[in-house]
Amino acid sequence: MEMPTIPEPDNKKIFTQMWVGQLTSATGFIMQKLGTDALEEYNDLIADQSAAQLRAMGVESPVDFAISQAVCCANIFGSDVDVIPEADGSATLDIKECANLRTALEFAKTGHADNEGAVLRWLYKRLFQENCQALGTETDSGIH
């Protein structure tokens, strides 16, 4: 049987929905059953594993990190991103549209997550802040 091909923008959207759905479901389950301390411990574990994987892939600087995240966000999820390297070795990951956030906000409208602010803070903390800390670098989005 020949498998149908899903058009490019649709396959990214489907994957992003699966990814965000799994992350938010796992997060909600851990918070409900084990509490916020367990969620923090889980997030630390995932950040350490992500940092080890990024290092194994040759990610060693803030610019490397920004590029690796931009490539993934753009090519896998369909986000609109850019990387702006700075003279001091830092970099700005300019996320013009985050497909993960867009999907999480769509889920929030259906009751999958509690509200936009919580979803935004969780995505930032989970996807960027903890990975940067585990890599020994810093990030600041203005989201707290």
Secondary structure, DSSP 8 states (H G I E B T S, - for coil): -------HHHHHHHHHHHHHHHHHHHHHHHHHHH-HHHHHHHHHHHHHHHHHHHHHTT--SHHHHHHHHHHHIIIII--EEEEEE-TTS-EEEEEEE-HHHHHHHHHHHTTSSS-HHHHHHHHHIIIIIHHHHHHT-----S--
